[in-house]
């Protein structure tokens, strides 16, 4: 079986399913449409995920000189992600490539 972190992107989920089908593997997408991205990220942060932004790709919302090395929790709990969602339809969990974490 192959587990993916696809949350909302049909493209990501179907690509993984296609590869799994060719390799006779079972695709598992436990997070698929489980709830809002905001509630999912909040749950991950409450469960102790400690991640920082190592790449940003959604100007003008996230810019390297201001947001790289910032923690997800800092940006989420400050309301910054909510403001970006409201203004630019930003994917709070970064599924649209808005950011990458480590």
N, CA, C and O atoms as a Tinker XYZ file with bonds, in Angstrom:
   408  protein
     1  N      0.845000   -1.191000    0.000000    73     2
     2  CA     0.000000    0.000000    0.000000    64     1     3
     3  C      0.882000    1.243000    0.000000    63     2     4     5
     4  O      2.018000    1.224000    0.473000    81     3
     5  N      0.329000    2.321000   -0.541000    73     3     6
     6  CA     1.012000    3.617000   -0.567000    64     5     7
     7  C      0.081000    4.639000    0.074000    63     6     8     9
     8  O     -1.071000    4.790000   -0.332000    81     7
     9  N      0.598000    5.339000    1.084000    73     7    10
    10  CA    -0.184000    6.366000    1.755000    64     9    11
    11  C      0.222000    7.728000    1.232000    63    10    12    13
    12  O      1.410000    8.030000    1.117000    81    11
    13  N     -0.771000    8.553000    0.914000    73    11    14
    14  CA    -0.485000    9.912000    0.448000    64    13    15
    15  C     -1.088000   10.924000    1.411000    63    14    16    17
    16  O     -1.969000   10.604000    2.209000    81    15
    17  N     -0.593000   12.149000    1.315000    73    15    18
    18  CA    -1.118000   13.229000    2.136000    64    17    19
    19  C     -2.079000   14.118000    1.377000    63    18    20    21
    20  O     -2.329000   15.252000    1.786000    81    19
    21  N     -2.624000   13.617000    0.271000    73    19    22
    22  CA    -3.567000   14.430000   -0.511000    64    21    23
    23  C     -4.760000   14.806000    0.366000    63    22    24    25
    24  O     -5.357000   13.958000    1.029000    81    23
    25  N     -5.088000   16.085000    0.351000    73    23    26
    26  CA    -6.164000   16.599000    1.199000    64    25    27
    27  C     -7.367000   17.019000    0.374000    63    26    28    29
    28  O     -8.502000   16.647000    0.671000    81    27
    29  N     -7.104000   17.800000   -0.665000    73    27    30
    30  CA    -8.176000   18.391000   -1.446000    64    29    31
    31  C     -7.936000   18.279000   -2.949000    63    30    32    33
    32  O     -8.874000   18.360000   -3.741000    81    31
    33  N     -6.681000   18.094000   -3.335000    73    31    34
    34  CA    -6.319000   18.098000   -4.741000    64    33    35
    35  C     -6.669000   16.779000   -5.431000    63    34    36    37
    36  O     -6.051000   15.744000   -5.181000    81    35
    37  N     -7.661000   16.843000   -6.291000    73    35    38
    38  CA    -8.027000   15.660000   -7.072000    64    37    39
    39  C     -6.861000   15.238000   -7.954000    63    38    40    41
    40  O     -6.631000   14.045000   -8.151000    81    39
    41  N     -6.130000   16.200000   -8.482000    73    39    42
    42  CA    -4.971000   15.887000   -9.321000    64    41    43
    43  C     -3.974000   15.012000   -8.561000    63    42    44    45
    44  O     -3.542000   13.978000   -9.070000    81    43
    45  N     -3.610000   15.420000   -7.352000    73    43    46
    46  CA    -2.640000   14.638000   -6.570000    64    45    47
    47  C     -3.166000   13.235000   -6.291000    63    46    48    49
    48  O     -2.456000   12.247000   -6.479000    81    47
    49  N     -4.402000   13.158000   -5.848000    73    47    50
    50  CA    -4.971000   11.853000   -5.495000    64    49    51
    51  C     -5.038000   10.930000   -6.704000    63    50    52    53
    52  O     -4.667000    9.760000   -6.602000    81    51
    53  N     -5.503000   11.431000   -7.848000    73    51    54
    54  CA    -5.645000   10.560000   -9.016000    64    53    55
    55  C     -4.284000   10.170000   -9.603000    63    54    56    57
    56  O     -4.147000    9.075000  -10.149000    81    55
    57  N     -3.285000   11.039000   -9.500000    73    55    58
    58  CA    -1.938000   10.666000   -9.953000    64    57    59
    59  C     -1.404000    9.504000   -9.123000    63    58    60    61
    60  O     -0.841000    8.553000   -9.664000    81    59
    61  N     -1.582000    9.585000   -7.828000    73    59    62
    62  CA    -1.117000    8.519000   -6.937000    64    61    63
    63  C     -1.891000    7.234000   -7.216000    63    62    64    65
    64  O     -1.305000    6.152000   -7.269000    81    63
    65  N     -3.198000    7.351000   -7.394000    73    63    66
    66  CA    -4.013000    6.165000   -7.707000    64    65    67
    67  C     -3.576000    5.538000   -9.022000    63    66    68    69
    68  O     -3.556000    4.313000   -9.145000    81    67
    69  N     -3.226000    6.362000  -10.011000    73    67    70
    70  CA    -2.791000    5.852000  -11.310000    64    69    71
    71  C     -1.486000    5.071000  -11.187000    63    70    72    73
    72  O     -1.361000    3.973000  -11.728000    81    71
    73  N     -0.528000    5.633000  -10.484000    73    71    74
    74  CA     0.751000    4.944000  -10.291000    64    73    75
    75  C      0.538000    3.651000   -9.517000    63    74    76    77
    76  O      1.092000    2.612000   -9.877000    81    75
    77  N     -0.251000    3.708000   -8.469000    73    75    78
    78  CA    -0.526000    2.507000   -7.679000    64    77    79
    79  C     -1.203000    1.433000   -8.523000    63    78    80    81
    80  O     -0.892000    0.249000   -8.399000    81    79
    81  N     -2.125000    1.851000   -9.375000    73    79    82
    82  CA    -2.808000    0.898000  -10.249000    64    81    83
    83  C     -1.841000    0.180000  -11.169000    63    82    84    85
    84  O     -1.944000   -1.031000  -11.365000    81    83
    85  N     -0.898000    0.924000  -11.736000    73    83    86
    86  CA     0.095000    0.309000  -12.626000    64    85    87
    87  C      1.020000   -0.646000  -11.892000    63    86    88    89
    88  O      1.530000   -1.598000  -12.483000    81    87
    89  N      1.243000   -0.396000  -10.591000    73    87    90
    90  CA     2.158000   -1.224000   -9.802000    64    89    91
    91  C      1.434000   -2.245000   -8.934000    63    90    92    93
    92  O      2.055000   -2.928000   -8.120000    81    91
    93  N      0.115000   -2.348000   -9.110000    73    91    94
    94  CA    -0.718000   -3.269000   -8.323000    64    93    95
    95  C     -0.586000   -3.018000   -6.818000    63    94    96    97
    96  O     -0.506000   -3.954000   -6.023000    81    95
    97  N     -0.565000   -1.730000   -6.444000    73    95    98
    98  CA    -0.514000   -1.331000   -5.038000    64    97    99
    99  C     -1.842000   -0.679000   -4.655000    63    98   100   101
   100  O     -2.579000   -0.201000   -5.517000    81    99
   101  N     -2.130000   -0.664000   -3.388000    73    99   102
   102  CA    -3.355000   -0.056000   -2.885000    64   101   103
   103  C     -3.071000    1.371000   -2.440000    63   102   104   105
   104  O     -2.227000    1.576000   -1.567000    81   103
   105  N     -3.755000    2.375000   -3.016000    73   103   106
   106  CA    -3.558000    3.754000   -2.567000    64   105   107
   107  C     -4.415000    4.050000   -1.333000    63   106   108   109
   108  O     -5.589000    3.686000   -1.278000    81   107
   109  N     -3.819000    4.703000   -0.362000    73   107   110
   110  CA    -4.530000    5.095000    0.853000    64   109   111
   111  C     -4.429000    6.614000    1.000000    63   110   112   113
   112  O     -3.328000    7.166000    0.996000    81   111
   113  N     -5.544000    7.272000    1.127000    73   111   114
   114  CA    -5.581000    8.735000    1.281000    64   113   115
   115  C     -6.408000    9.074000    2.508000    63   114   116   117
   116  O     -7.551000    9.518000    2.395000    81   115
   117  N     -5.832000    8.865000    3.668000    73   115   118
   118  CA    -6.560000    9.040000    4.925000    64   117   119
   119  C     -7.019000   10.467000    5.180000    63   118   120   121
   120  O     -8.007000   10.678000    5.884000    81   119
   121  N     -6.326000   11.446000    4.626000    73   119   122
   122  CA    -6.675000   12.853000    4.862000    64   121   123
   123  C     -7.627000   13.419000    3.826000    63   122   124   125
   124  O     -8.067000   14.563000    3.937000    81   123
   125  N     -7.950000   12.612000    2.807000    73   123   126
   126  CA    -8.757000   13.096000    1.693000    64   125   127
   127  C    -10.098000   13.636000    2.172000    63   126   128   129
   128  O    -10.940000   12.899000    2.683000    81   127
   129  N    -10.272000   14.937000    1.994000    73   127   130
   130  CA   -11.520000   15.642000    2.328000    64   129   131
   131  C    -12.046000   15.319000    3.723000    63   130   132   133
   132  O    -13.252000   15.197000    3.937000    81   131
   133  N    -11.118000   15.183000    4.664000    73   131   134
   134  CA   -11.480000   14.847000    6.046000    64   133   135
   135  C    -12.138000   16.032000    6.755000    63   134   136   137
   136  O    -12.863000   15.848000    7.732000    81   135
   137  N    -11.890000   17.219000    6.273000    73   135   138
   138  CA   -12.458000   18.429000    6.870000    64   137   139
   139  C    -11.799000   19.642000    6.258000    63   138   140   141
   140  O    -11.110000   19.536000    5.243000    81   139
   141  N    -12.003000   20.782000    6.862000    73   139   142
   142  CA   -11.394000   21.998000    6.328000    64   141   143
   143  C     -9.885000   21.945000    6.538000    63   142   144   145
   144  O     -9.394000   21.303000    7.466000    81   143
   145  N     -9.165000   22.629000    5.663000    73   143   146
   146  CA    -7.712000   22.673000    5.814000    64   145   147
   147  C     -7.330000   23.363000    7.113000    63   146   148   149
   148  O     -6.341000   22.995000    7.747000    81   147
   149  N     -8.098000   24.349000    7.507000    73   147   150
   150  CA    -7.813000   25.061000    8.757000    64   149   151
   151  C     -7.902000   24.109000    9.948000    63   150   152   153
   152  O     -7.008000   24.089000   10.794000    81   151
   153  N     -8.968000   23.325000   10.017000    73   151   154
   154  CA    -9.112000   22.412000   11.154000    64   153   155
   155  C     -8.071000   21.296000   11.097000    63   154   156   157
   156  O     -7.591000   20.850000   12.140000    81   155
   157  N     -7.718000   20.843000    9.903000    73   155   158
   158  CA    -6.698000   19.804000    9.772000    64   157   159
   159  C     -5.342000   20.311000   10.248000    63   158   160   161
   160  O     -4.659000   19.623000   11.007000    81   159
   161  N     -4.943000   21.502000    9.815000    73   159   162
   162  CA    -3.657000   22.043000   10.247000    64   161   163
   163  C     -3.665000   22.312000   11.748000    63   162   164   165
   164  O     -2.672000   22.052000   12.427000    81   163
   165  N     -4.763000   22.823000   12.266000    73   163   166
   166  CA    -4.861000   23.049000   13.707000    64   165   167
   167  C     -4.666000   21.742000   14.478000    63   166   168   169
   168  O     -3.950000   21.713000   15.478000    81   167
   169  N     -5.303000   20.656000   14.016000    73   167   170
   170  CA    -5.140000   19.346000   14.671000    64   169   171
   171  C     -3.693000   18.871000   14.610000    63   170   172   173
   172  O     -3.167000   18.348000   15.593000    81   171
   173  N     -3.049000   19.051000   13.462000    73   171   174
   174  CA    -1.649000   18.631000   13.342000    64   173   175
   175  C     -0.766000   19.425000   14.301000    63   174   176   177
   176  O      0.121000   18.859000   14.939000    81   175
   177  N     -1.003000   20.726000   14.404000    73   175   178
   178  CA    -0.216000   21.554000   15.316000    64   177   179
   179  C     -0.480000   21.167000   16.769000    63   178   180   181
   180  O      0.450000   21.094000   17.572000    81   179
   181  N     -1.740000   20.921000   17.107000    73   179   182
   182  CA    -2.079000   20.509000   18.472000    64   181   183
   183  C     -1.479000   19.147000   18.813000    63   182   184   185
   184  O     -1.193000   18.864000   19.976000    81   183
   185  N     -1.289000   18.303000   17.796000    73   183   186
   186  CA    -0.674000   16.991000   18.020000    64   185   187
   187  C      0.842000   17.061000   18.092000    63   186   188   189
   188  O      1.503000   16.040000   18.279000    81   187
   189  N      1.399000   18.260000   17.946000    73   187   190
   190  CA     2.819000   18.438000   18.175000    64   189   191
   191  C      3.709000   18.566000   16.952000    63   190   192   193
   192  O      4.933000   18.548000   17.085000    81   191
   193  N      3.132000   18.694000   15.761000    73   191   194
   194  CA     3.986000   18.868000   14.588000    64   193   195
   195  C      4.780000   20.165000   14.751000    63   194   196   197
   196  O      4.228000   21.208000   15.100000    81   195
   197  N      6.062000   20.079000   14.498000    73   195   198
   198  CA     6.947000   21.230000   14.620000    64   197   199
   199  C      7.649000   21.381000   13.281000    63   198   200   201
   200  O      8.624000   20.681000   13.009000    81   199
   201  N      7.162000   22.291000   12.443000    73   199   202
   202  CA     7.694000   22.441000   11.088000    64   201   203
   203  C      7.939000   23.913000   10.797000    63   202   204   205
   204  O      7.245000   24.792000   11.307000    81   203
   205  N      8.942000   24.157000    9.966000    73   203   206
   206  CA     9.245000   25.519000    9.538000    64   205   207
   207  C      9.188000   25.597000    8.022000    63   206   208   209
   208  O      9.409000   24.603000    7.330000    81   207
   209  N      8.892000   26.777000    7.517000    73   207   210
   210  CA     8.836000   26.979000    6.071000    64   209   211
   211  C     10.257000   27.021000    5.508000    63   210   212   213
   212  O     11.102000   27.790000    5.967000    81   211
   213  N     10.498000   26.176000    4.504000    73   211   214
   214  CA    11.810000   26.151000    3.843000    64   213   215
   215  C     11.707000   26.606000    2.393000    63   214   216   217
   216  O     12.725000   26.809000    1.732000    81   215
   217  N     10.487000   26.767000    1.897000    73   215   218
   218  CA    10.255000   27.271000    0.541000    64   217   219
   219  C      8.889000   27.952000    0.528000    63   218   220   221
   220  O      7.927000   27.431000    1.093000    81   219
   221  N      8.807000   29.097000   -0.107000    73   219   222
   222  CA     7.523000   29.765000   -0.286000    64   221   223
   223  C      7.345000   30.090000   -1.761000    63   222   224   225
   224  O      8.300000   30.443000   -2.452000    81   223
   225  N      6.118000   29.967000   -2.229000    73   223   226
   226  CA     5.849000   30.197000   -3.652000    64   225   227
   227  C      4.475000   30.808000   -3.858000    63   226   228   229
   228  O      3.743000   30.401000   -4.761000    81   227
   229  N      4.123000   31.772000   -3.037000    73   227   230
   230  CA     2.813000   32.391000   -3.226000    64   229   231
   231  C      2.864000   33.896000   -2.978000    63   230   232   233
   232  O      2.126000   34.420000   -2.144000    81   231
   233  N      3.742000   34.589000   -3.710000    73   231   234
   234  CA     3.717000   36.041000   -3.554000    64   233   235
   235  C      2.393000   36.590000   -4.053000    63   234   236   237
   236  O      1.846000   36.017000   -4.995000    81   235
   237  N      1.850000   37.629000   -3.506000    73   235   238
   238  CA     2.451000   38.485000   -2.503000    64   237   239
   239  C      2.204000   38.028000   -1.078000    63   238   240   241
   240  O      2.637000   38.698000   -0.141000    81   239
   241  N      1.523000   36.909000   -0.885000    73   239   242
   242  CA     1.164000   36.461000    0.460000    64   241   243
   243  C      2.325000   35.993000    1.311000    63   242   244   245
   244  O      2.464000   36.416000    2.459000    81   243
   245  N      3.157000   35.128000    0.763000    73   243   246
   246  CA     4.345000   34.655000    1.466000    64   245   247
   247  C      5.557000   35.053000    0.639000    63   246   248   249
   248  O      5.623000   34.776000   -0.558000    81   247
   249  N      6.500000   35.694000    1.278000    73   247   250
   250  CA     7.711000   36.116000    0.573000    64   249   251
   251  C      8.935000   35.608000    1.333000    63   250   252   253
   252  O      8.951000   35.608000    2.564000    81   251
   253  N      9.962000   35.175000    0.593000    73   251   254
   254  CA    11.113000   34.538000    1.238000    64   253   255
   255  C     11.750000   35.351000    2.365000    63   254   256   257
   256  O     11.989000   34.804000    3.442000    81   255
   257  N     12.029000   36.621000    2.154000    73   255   258
   258  CA    12.757000   37.385000    3.178000    64   257   259
   259  C     11.947000   37.586000    4.463000    63   258   260   261
   260  O     12.521000   37.893000    5.508000    81   259
   261  N     10.640000   37.421000    4.402000    73   259   262
   262  CA     9.804000   37.599000    5.597000    64   261   263
   263  C      9.360000   36.285000    6.234000    63   262   264   265
   264  O      9.153000   36.228000    7.446000    81   263
   265  N      9.209000   35.219000    5.426000    73   263   266
   266  CA     8.526000   34.032000    5.940000    64   265   267
   267  C      9.358000   32.758000    6.010000    63   266   268   269
   268  O      8.967000   31.816000    6.699000    81   267
   269  N     10.500000   32.702000    5.313000    73   267   270
   270  CA    11.334000   31.504000    5.430000    64   269   271
   271  C     11.823000   31.361000    6.867000    63   270   272   273
   272  O     12.124000   32.348000    7.538000    81   271
   273  N     11.893000   30.131000    7.316000    73   271   274
   274  CA    12.316000   29.770000    8.678000    64   273   275
   275  C     11.300000   30.144000    9.752000    63   274   276   277
   276  O     11.598000   30.028000   10.941000    81   275
   277  N     10.118000   30.587000    9.364000    73   275   278
   278  CA     9.036000   30.818000   10.327000    64   277   279
   279  C      8.338000   29.483000   10.576000    63   278   280   281
   280  O      8.239000   28.649000    9.676000    81   279
   281  N      7.864000   29.293000   11.779000    73   279   282
   282  CA     7.167000   28.042000   12.086000    64   281   283
   283  C      5.739000   28.087000   11.574000    63   282   284   285
   284  O      5.125000   29.150000   11.479000    81   283
   285  N      5.227000   26.909000   11.246000    73   283   286
   286  CA     3.818000   26.815000   10.833000    64   285   287
   287  C      2.917000   27.349000   11.931000    63   286   288   289
   288  O      1.955000   28.069000   11.662000    81   287
   289  N      3.233000   26.991000   13.176000    73   287   290
   290  CA     2.367000   27.422000   14.276000    64   289   291
   291  C      2.352000   28.940000   14.402000    63   290   292   293
   292  O      1.300000   29.523000   14.664000    81   291
   293  N      3.488000   29.583000   14.223000    73   291   294
   294  CA     3.551000   31.051000   14.303000    64   293   295
   295  C      2.665000   31.692000   13.229000    63   294   296   297
   296  O      1.907000   32.617000   13.517000    81   295
   297  N      2.762000   31.204000   12.009000    73   295   298
   298  CA     1.981000   31.779000   10.913000    64   297   299
   299  C      0.495000   31.439000   11.029000    63   298   300   301
   300  O     -0.363000   32.249000   10.676000    81   299
   301  N      0.199000   30.253000   11.519000    73   299   302
   302  CA    -1.203000   29.840000   11.659000    64   301   303
   303  C     -1.876000   30.588000   12.811000    63   302   304   305
   304  O     -2.925000   31.206000   12.626000    81   303
   305  N     -1.273000   30.530000   13.998000    73   303   306
   306  CA    -1.916000   31.125000   15.173000    64   305   307
   307  C     -1.918000   32.651000   15.151000    63   306   308   309
   308  O     -2.709000   33.276000   15.857000    81   307
   309  N     -1.048000   33.258000   14.352000    73   307   310
   310  CA    -1.062000   34.725000   14.228000    64   309   311
   311  C     -2.221000   35.194000   13.349000    63   310   312   313
   312  O     -2.533000   36.384000   13.305000    81   311
   313  N     -2.865000   34.238000   12.640000    73   311   314
   314  CA    -3.953000   34.596000   11.743000    64   313   315
   315  C     -3.483000   34.914000   10.326000    63   314   316   317
   316  O     -4.293000   35.228000    9.454000    81   315
   317  N     -2.162000   34.831000   10.101000    73   315   318
   318  CA    -1.631000   35.177000    8.777000    64   317   319
   319  C     -2.201000   34.263000    7.694000    63   318   320   321
   320  O     -2.598000   34.744000    6.632000    81   319
   321  N     -2.247000   32.964000    7.942000    73   319   322
   322  CA    -2.779000   32.034000    6.950000    64   321   323
   323  C     -4.262000   32.309000    6.673000    63   322   324   325
   324  O     -4.706000   32.223000    5.528000    81   323
   325  N     -5.019000   32.636000    7.714000    73   323   326
   326  CA    -6.441000   32.955000    7.516000    64   325   327
   327  C     -6.613000   34.192000    6.632000    63   326   328   329
   328  O     -7.488000   34.224000    5.767000    81   327
   329  N     -5.785000   35.200000    6.849000    73   327   330
   330  CA    -5.863000   36.414000    6.030000    64   329   331
   331  C     -5.521000   36.100000    4.573000    63   330   332   333
   332  O     -6.153000   36.625000    3.657000    81   331
   333  N     -4.517000   35.241000    4.363000    73   331   334
   334  CA    -4.145000   34.863000    2.997000    64   333   335
   335  C     -5.255000   34.056000    2.337000    63   334   336   337
   336  O     -5.523000   34.224000    1.148000    81   335
   337  N     -5.898000   33.187000    3.099000    73   335   338
   338  CA    -7.013000   32.393000    2.570000    64   337   339
   339  C     -8.139000   33.322000    2.114000    63   338   340   341
   340  O     -8.692000   33.161000    1.026000    81   339
   341  N     -8.462000   34.281000    2.952000    73   339   342
   342  CA    -9.551000   35.207000    2.651000    64   341   343
   343  C     -9.225000   36.087000    1.440000    63   342   344   345
   344  O    -10.085000   36.338000    0.596000    81   343
   345  N     -8.000000   36.543000    1.368000    73   343   346
   346  CA    -7.625000   37.491000    0.316000    64   345   347
   347  C     -7.245000   36.840000   -1.013000    63   346   348   349
   348  O     -7.581000   37.357000   -2.078000    81   347
   349  N     -6.536000   35.691000   -0.948000    73   347   350
   350  CA    -5.982000   35.097000   -2.166000    64   349   351
   351  C     -6.427000   33.660000   -2.415000    63   350   352   353
   352  O     -5.924000   33.022000   -3.340000    81   351
   353  N     -7.356000   33.131000   -1.616000    73   351   354
   354  CA    -7.765000   31.723000   -1.702000    64   353   355
   355  C     -6.569000   30.793000   -1.492000    63   354   356   357
   356  O     -6.421000   29.779000   -2.174000    81   355
   357  N     -5.741000   31.157000   -0.553000    73   355   358
   358  CA    -4.533000   30.438000   -0.146000    64   357   359
   359  C     -4.907000   29.087000    0.462000    63   358   360   361
   360  O     -5.854000   29.000000    1.244000    81   359
   361  N     -4.177000   28.048000    0.111000    73   359   362
   362  CA    -4.390000   26.729000    0.712000    64   361   363
   363  C     -3.637000   26.684000    2.032000    63   362   364   365
   364  O     -2.407000   26.659000    2.044000    81   363
   365  N     -4.359000   26.675000    3.136000    73   363   366
   366  CA    -3.764000   26.776000    4.466000    64   365   367
   367  C     -2.770000   25.651000    4.744000    63   366   368   369
   368  O     -1.774000   25.870000    5.434000    81   367
   369  N     -3.020000   24.463000    4.224000    73   367   370
   370  CA    -2.094000   23.341000    4.421000    64   369   371
   371  C     -0.980000   23.319000    3.379000    63   370   372   373
   372  O     -0.144000   22.416000    3.397000    81   371
   373  N     -0.954000   24.280000    2.485000    73   371   374
   374  CA     0.096000   24.363000    1.484000    64   373   375
   375  C     -0.051000   23.384000    0.341000    63   374   376   377
   376  O      0.897000   23.182000   -0.418000    81   375
   377  N     -1.215000   22.769000    0.199000    73   375   378
   378  CA    -1.386000   21.727000   -0.816000    64   377   379
   379  C     -1.288000   22.270000   -2.238000    63   378   380   381
   380  O     -1.025000   21.510000   -3.169000    81   379
   381  N     -1.492000   23.551000   -2.417000    73   379   382
   382  CA    -1.378000   24.143000   -3.743000    64   381   383
   383  C      0.039000   24.573000   -4.085000    63   382   384   385
   384  O      0.254000   25.264000   -5.080000    81   383
   385  N      1.009000   24.168000   -3.267000    73   383   386
   386  CA     2.403000   24.533000   -3.504000    64   385   387
   387  C      2.789000   25.879000   -2.914000    63   386   388   389
   388  O      3.862000   26.399000   -3.218000    81   387
   389  N      1.933000   26.451000   -2.073000    73   387   390
   390  CA     2.205000   27.746000   -1.478000    64   389   391
   391  C      3.475000   27.748000   -0.633000    63   390   392   393
   392  O      4.196000   28.746000   -0.585000    81   391
   393  N      3.743000   26.631000    0.029000    73   391   394
   394  CA     4.940000   26.521000    0.850000    64   393   395
   395  C      5.331000   25.054000    1.016000    63   394   396   397
   396  O      4.529000   24.144000    0.808000    81   395
   397  N      6.587000   24.861000    1.397000    73   395   398
   398  CA     7.114000   23.548000    1.743000    64   397   399
   399  C      7.712000   23.661000    3.139000    63   398   400   401
   400  O      8.215000   24.717000    3.523000    81   399
   401  N      7.655000   22.582000    3.884000    73   399   402
   402  CA     8.161000   22.614000    5.259000    64   401   403
   403  C      9.173000   21.503000    5.508000    63   402   404   405
   404  O      9.312000   20.560000    4.730000    81   403
   405  N      9.857000   21.654000    6.605000    73   403   406
   406  CA    10.800000   20.654000    7.077000    64   405   407
   407  C     10.638000   20.526000    8.571000    63   406   408
   408  O     11.335000   19.732000    9.202000    81   407
